[in-house]
Amino acid sequence: MSWGWQFFNALLILGILHNACVQGLGVNWGTVSSHRLPPEIVIQLLKDNGIQKVKIFDADPTILNALAGSGLEVMIATTNLELADMTDFSKAKEWVQNNVIKYNINSKDGVNITYVAVGNEPFLKDYKDRFTSVTAPALKNIQDALNEAGVGKTTKATIPFNGDVYYSPDYKPLPSAGIFRPDIADKMREILKILNENNAPFIVNIYPFLSLYYGRNFPLDYAFFNGAAPLIDGNIQYTNVLDANLDTLVSALKAEGYPNMPIIVGEIGWPTDGDGNANVTLAQRFYQGLIKHLASNQGSPLHPGYLEVYLFGLFDEDAKSILPGNFERSWGIFKYDGQPKFPLDFSGKGENNPLVAAKNVQYLPRNWCILKPDASNDTKIGENFNYACTNGADCTPLQAGSTCNFLDAKQKASYAFNSYFQVQNQVNMSCDFQGLAIVTSQDPSLPNCSFTIQISPYFAPGTTSHSSTKKKNAASASLPGALTFILAFVTVLAQLLL
């Protein structure tokens, strides 16, 4: 083969690799897990699947050091609990120095930090105005600190908002009537002014699954992208809730004088367990439809064209709070160990392309903890089952509507005992449960219900402790808000579409 043909084929290969992931697609990398994959393995996983954008929920130095030189576009964050400190400009400057400038962001060997997320959904109604007064000042100080450090043109400060900061009023429940919530409207105007002055985007988290979860009369097909019966708004027809919700935001921005403000969808996804509608089949349908929608560059009627979107999330996170629902730990496209849950074509041009699994994953020994076959004290079994589930075991797959709910009582006890045993790194004393349990090398998994073996503990460089369960409260965890679409909005849409 001639050199020219070799060069041409090389260009083709590079083109294929470049197009492996639809333009603008990123992922949320959450870390609220009992066992975390080493960052180097995660970064290689992202590259192998063509993903060029990643969002993390803090400024974890271990992750940021691993991202150096990767070429990935990175969104880092302050937590909500740091917002009050960021109202002090000197502390904001210190934060920017320690978490942005330190990583040589303008160097090819540095970290390409494109955005700093100032908090996460700080205006959620559940927070009862805890962060309302500090969010805008914190945003301004972080952006001013970035500007002063000379990186404000390439690194923008913004805020990921929950979809409940805007809505359509009852007298005109349509996307074209979108406005911001009256109780936070003044604060939103402050924030919009700061974003606009710095050419920073508005970030919103949108969850069609939660529209369905909180509004049981919500039409199922409207959560997907298959041409559901349309919602009519003037001469516009909406056949999916993403477009309708996004255009409600566009209308709210227009009403405040910002019709062309750039928008990023900071979180969107579909869980695979923990609810009757949280399963692999619907998750695959949602993601494939979403990615095809993005690949078309069609956008929404009021926001046509390119849209930057971050899928939520990369992995299942077994240590997250389940207050929003039992599905909360099952948002990953990949399982806890980086194994794909289903085929997914990230290019949006085909069907069922295999995702690339994480490589070089190390597991604990092939040992499981189960209930002894002759155990018969039901009261004692129940007490120890409850102990395991309230002390680190992930028992959400055992709940109603979940994958392992079909197990009988003794099998459920084995599942809980094993989950606890794995979280505890298979330490022998963690498989006792008052003499009820025993370690086995025979896999007790059943069809559609896997008894997992955890990955080996990861020790961050310079540490001596296991990276296990990272406790976070609701103010700082990587949780999609429980009220992504306010119930009134969901109810109105459901009524209109029935």
Secondary structure, 3 states (H helix, E strand, C coil): CCHHHHHHHHHHHHHHHHCCCCCCEEEECCCCCCCCCCHHHHHHHHHHCCCCEEECCCCCHHHHHHHCCCCCEEEEEECHHHHHHHCCHHHHHHHHHHHCHHHCCCCCCCCEEEEEEECCCCCCHHHCCCCHHHHHHHHHHHHHHHHHCCCCCCCEEECEEEHHHEECCCCCCCHHHCEECHHHHHHHHHHHHHHHHCCCCEEEECCHHHHHHHCCCCCHHHHCCCCCCCEEECCEEECCHHHHHHHHHHHHHHHCCCCCCCEEEEEECCCCCCECCECHHHHHHHHHHHHHHHHCCCEECCEECCCEEEECCCECCCCCCCCCCHHHHCCCCECCCCCECCCCCCCCCCCCCCCCCCCCCCECCCCEEEECCCCCCHHHHHHHHHHHHCCCCCCHHHCCCCCCCCCCHHHHHHHHHHHHHHHCCCCHHHCCCCCCEEEECCCCCECCECCCCCECCCCCCCCCCCCCCCCCCCCCCCCCCCCCCCHHHHHHHHHHHC
